[in-house]
Amino acid sequence: MNDSSFFSVLTSALSARLEPGTKIIHETILKNNGIRLDSILVLAEDLSYAPVIYLDPLYAHYKAGSSMEEICHSVL
């Protein structure tokens, strides 16, 4: 599985476990040193803030043998 399909599968798996109305948005964040990092934002309806979860470390864990269930559990 390549990284873009991993991100799609992870987003779907997380959406199935979150409260209805919670949105997951995929973004590429430009850091101040010029590095671009893929991330997801988890937006709950009633909150004015959202956690940013960087995807590259999660993909590395997946490639090292972690299951999607384990990765979802660690994110949640």
N, C-alpha and C positions, 0 to 999 in steps of 0.2 A: 504494500500500500504506500503510495507516495504521500508527501506532506499535505497537498491540497485535499485529497480524498480522506486522509486522516482527520483534517479539520472539519470536514463535512460530517463524517461519522460521529465525531466527538460532539459536535453541535447538536445533532439529532438525538444522541444518547442523553445529553444533559437536558435538552428540552423535555424529554419524556419524564424526567425525574423532578423537574421544577414545578412550582405552583403555576396554575393557569394565569396568563397575563404577563408572565415574566418573559422578557425578550433577551435573546443572545445576539450580540452584534459582533461580527468579525471586522477588525480594523488592523491596519499596519501603522504602527506608531514610529515616528521619527524621533530618535533620542538626540540630545544636544551634541553628541559626538559624531553624528551623521549615520549612525547605525539604524536600520529599520528592523523592527521586531513585530512579528505577527502576534496578535492578541485577540482575546474575546472580552467583551464587556457584558456583565450580567445585570440587566436593568429590571428591577422590580417596580410594579405600578405605583406603589405608595411611598417609595423612597426617593430622595433627591441626590443620592450618591450611588456609585456602582463600582464593584471590584474589577480590576483589570487583571486578567490571567494571561501570562505569556505562554505561547504554545510550543515554542522550540524545545524547552526542557521536557514537556509532556510527550512530544513526538520522540525524543531521544529515549525516554523510558519505554515507550511502545516498541521501538526498534530493538531495545535490549531485552524484550520479552514480557513486559507487563501487559496484562489484559486490559481491554477497554473498560471493563467493570472496575478494576483497580484504579485506573486513571480517573474515571468519573467520581469514584469515592474520594479520592484525594482532592479533586477540585471542589466538590461539595462540602 
